[in-house]
């Protein structure tokens, strides 16, 4: 929005108020203007206050020289202590010109202060983000390393498990993995597991007449799923795995309620 010349003068008075350099007349003029309500001047006052605070906080402390006190006392001792006012030349008093603040400098310092604060905040925020991303990446790398070690040990000591599609299911679906009967741990990998909208695949352990649910398969957009099982129920009697197609969220009963799409025994 364009600013008129008359309103520009009020903005200069706002900057002067932030620096506390207004005389009584200018202060009264500004207060009368603000009494009528002016969002631009109120924003300028807030901006000026923030800038003055930023400069005060970030300004380096002034440290005087260690010899300054001695020099000042020596100079006072050298000067005469009493001066006859009649001996001094009389200089006619001149009218004091009205005080005007260097408004260009004021606004420049305000803008610099705000820019300084904004850059510091952005650098701090970016640093925190990078630290969080680094910690997340380390955690994920540790998790994948542990999973790889588990899979390596399981392949070396476990029994092969192959899950094949049933006659009424998608014949491209497959499941393979390894099972260790000593620990009950297993890893299974599934491919081409395309599921209808609103349905979920559920994995089952088969040991005797009653199956046990091992949870849902979390299938990625490419139809792949990976399962890392710890301590499968009754590992000594587990002889097969199966996958059923269930309503969203899985079966609500003790066994599969939908069609079994994959089944496979565990062999040596």
C-alpha positions in Angstrom: 0.0 0.0 0.0 1.4 3.5 -0.9 2.4 5.8 1.9 1.6 9.5 1.6 4.2 12.2 2.4 2.2 13.2 5.5 2.1 9.6 6.7 5.8 9.2 6.1 6.3 11.8 8.7 4.3 9.8 11.2 6.5 6.7 10.4 9.6 8.8 11.1 8.1 9.8 14.5 7.5 6.1 15.3 11.2 5.4 14.6 12.2 8.3 16.8 9.9 7.0 19.6 11.6 3.6 19.4 15.0 5.4 19.9 13.6 7.7 22.6 14.7 10.9 20.8 11.4 12.7 20.3 10.8 16.1 22.0 7.5 16.8 23.8 5.8 18.4 20.7 6.7 15.4 18.4 5.6 12.9 21.0 2.3 14.6 21.5 1.7 14.8 17.7 2.4 11.0 17.4 0.1 10.1 20.4 -2.7 12.1 18.9 -2.3 10.3 15.6 -2.2 6.8 17.3 -5.3 7.7 19.3 -7.3 7.6 16.0 -5.9 4.1 15.3 -3.3 3.4 12.6 -2.2 -0.2 11.9 0.9 1.0 9.9 2.3 3.1 12.7 1.5 0.4 15.4 3.5 -2.1 13.2 6.3 0.4 12.8 6.5 0.9 16.6 6.7 -2.9 17.2 9.3 -3.3 14.5 11.4 -0.5 16.0 11.2 -1.9 19.5 12.3 -5.3 18.2 15.2 -3.8 16.3 16.4 -1.8 19.3 16.3 -4.9 21.5 18.1 -7.0 18.9 20.9 -4.4 18.6 21.2 -4.1 22.4 21.4 -7.9 22.8 23.9 -8.5 20.0 26.2 -5.4 20.5 29.6 -6.3 21.9 30.4 -5.0 25.4 32.6 -1.8 25.6 35.7 -2.5 27.7 37.7 0.7 28.7 41.5 0.6 28.7 43.1 -0.3 32.0 45.0 3.1 32.0 42.0 5.3 31.3 41.3 6.1 34.9 44.9 7.2 35.6 45.0 9.3 32.5 41.7 11.0 33.4 42.8 11.8 37.0 46.2 13.2 35.8 44.4 15.5 33.3 42.1 16.8 36.0 45.1 17.6 38.2 46.8 19.6 35.5 43.8 21.9 34.8 43.1 24.9 37.0 40.4 24.2 39.5 38.7 27.7 39.5 37.9 29.7 36.4 36.7 33.3 36.6 33.6 33.5 34.4 34.3 37.2 33.7 37.6 36.2 32.0 35.8 33.9 29.6 34.7 35.4 26.2 30.9 35.7 26.0 29.4 33.8 23.1 26.0 34.8 22.1 23.5 32.0 22.6 22.1 30.8 19.3 18.7 29.2 19.0 18.9 25.5 19.1 17.8 23.9 15.8 15.0 21.3 16.2 16.4 17.8 16.7 15.9 15.5 13.8 16.8 11.9 13.9 18.7 10.3 11.0 15.7 8.3 9.8 17.5 6.5 7.0 20.1 5.2 9.5 17.3 4.2 11.9 15.4 2.2 9.4 18.6 0.6 8.1 19.7 -0.5 11.6 16.2 -1.9 12.2 16.2 -3.9 9.0 19.8 -5.2 9.7 18.8 -6.2 13.3 15.7 -8.2 12.0 17.8 -9.8 9.2 20.4 -10.8 11.7 17.8 -12.5 14.0 16.1 -14.2 11.1 19.4 -15.7 9.8 20.4 -16.9 13.2 17.0 -18.6 13.7 17.1 -20.3 10.3 20.7 -21.6 10.9 19.6 -22.9 14.3 16.5 -24.6 12.8 18.5 -26.1 10.0 21.1 -27.4 12.4 18.5 -29.1 14.5 16.9 -30.7 11.5 20.2 -32.1 10.3 20.9 -33.5 13.7 17.5 -35.3 13.8 18.0 -36.7 10.3 21.4 -38.0 11.3 20.1 -39.7 14.4 17.2 -41.2 12.4 19.6 -42.5 9.8 21.9 -44.1 12.4 18.9 -45.8 14.1 17.6 -47.2 10.8 21.1 -48.4 9.8 21.5 -50.2 13.2 18.1 -51.8 12.8 18.9 -53.0 9.3 22.3 -54.3 10.4 20.6 -56.4 13.2 18.0 -57.8 10.8 20.7 -58.7 8.3 22.6 -60.6 11.0 19.5 -62.4 12.1 18.7 -63.4 8.5 22.3 -64.6 7.9 22.2 -66.8 11.0 18.8 -68.2 10.1 19.8 -69.1 6.6 22.8 -71.0 7.9 20.9 -73.0 10.6 17.2 -72.9 9.6 14.8 -74.9 7.6 13.5 -73.8 4.2 9.9 -72.8 4.0 8.2 -72.3 0.6 4.6 -71.0 0.3 2.8 -71.7 -3.0 -0.5 -70.4 -4.3 -3.7 -72.4 -3.8 -5.7 -73.3 -7.0 -8.2 -70.4 -6.6 -5.7 -67.6 -5.9 -3.2 -65.5 -8.0 -0.7 -68.0 -9.3 2.1 -65.4 -9.4 2.1 -65.0 -5.6 5.0 -66.6 -3.8 6.4 -66.8 -0.3 9.9 -68.1 0.7 11.9 -68.1 3.9 13.7 -69.9 6.7 12.5 -71.2 10.1 14.7 -72.2 13.1 12.8 -74.7 15.3 15.4 -74.2 18.1 14.6 -70.5 18.6 11.2 -70.2 16.9 12.6 -67.3 14.8 11.7 -67.1 11.1 12.1 -64.7 8.1 9.7 -64.8 5.2 9.6 -62.8 2.0 6.5 -62.5 -0.2 6.2 -61.3 -3.8 3.3 -60.3 -6.1 0.9 -59.9 -3.2 -1.7 -57.7 -4.9 -4.7 -57.4 -2.7 -8.2 -55.9 -3.4 -9.3 -52.6 -1.9 -10.4 -52.9 1.7 -8.8 -56.3 2.3 -5.6 -57.5 4.1 -3.3 -60.5 4.0 -2.9 -62.4 7.3 -0.1 -64.8 8.1 -0.8 -68.1 10.0 1.3 -70.7 11.8 0.0 -74.2 11.3 0.8 -76.7 14.1 -1.9 -79.3 14.6 -5.6 -78.6 14.1 -5.6 -75.0 15.3 -3.8 -72.3 13.4 -2.2 -69.3 15.2 -2.2 -65.8 13.7 1.2 -64.2 13.2 -0.2 -60.8 12.1 -0.9 -58.9 8.9 1.4 -58.7 6.0 2.4 -55.1 5.3 2.6 -55.1 1.5 4.4 -52.3 -0.3 3.1 -50.6 -3.5 5.1 -53.2 -5.6 3.3 -56.1 -3.9 6.3 -57.2 -1.7 6.3 -57.9 2.0 9.0 -59.0 4.4 8.3 -60.6 7.8 10.9 -61.1 10.6 9.4 -63.3 13.3 10.7 -63.8 16.8 9.7 -66.8 19.0 6.9 -68.3 16.9 4.2 -70.0 19.1 5.0 -73.7 19.7 8.0 -73.9 17.4 8.7 -77.6 18.1 5.4 -78.6 16.5 5.2 -75.9 13.7 5.0 -77.7 10.3 3.6 -75.1 7.9 2.8 -71.4 7.2 -0.3 -70.1 5.4 -1.6 -66.7 4.2 -5.3 -65.9 4.0 -7.2 -62.9 2.4 -9.2 -61.2 5.2 -11.3 -58.1 5.7 -9.4 -55.0 6.5 -7.7 -55.4 9.9 -7.6 -59.2 9.8 -9.7 -62.1 11.0 -11.9 -61.5 14.1 -12.0 -65.2 14.9 -9.5 -67.9 16.0 -8.8 -68.9 12.4 -8.9 -67.7 8.8 -12.3 -66.4 7.7 -11.3 -65.6 4.1 -9.8 -67.8 1.4 -6.3 -69.2 2.0 -4.2 -67.9 -0.9 -0.7 -69.3 0.1 0.3 -72.4 2.0 3.6 -74.2 2.4 5.3 -76.8 4.6 8.6 -76.4 6.4 11.3 -78.9 5.2 14.9 -79.6 6.0 
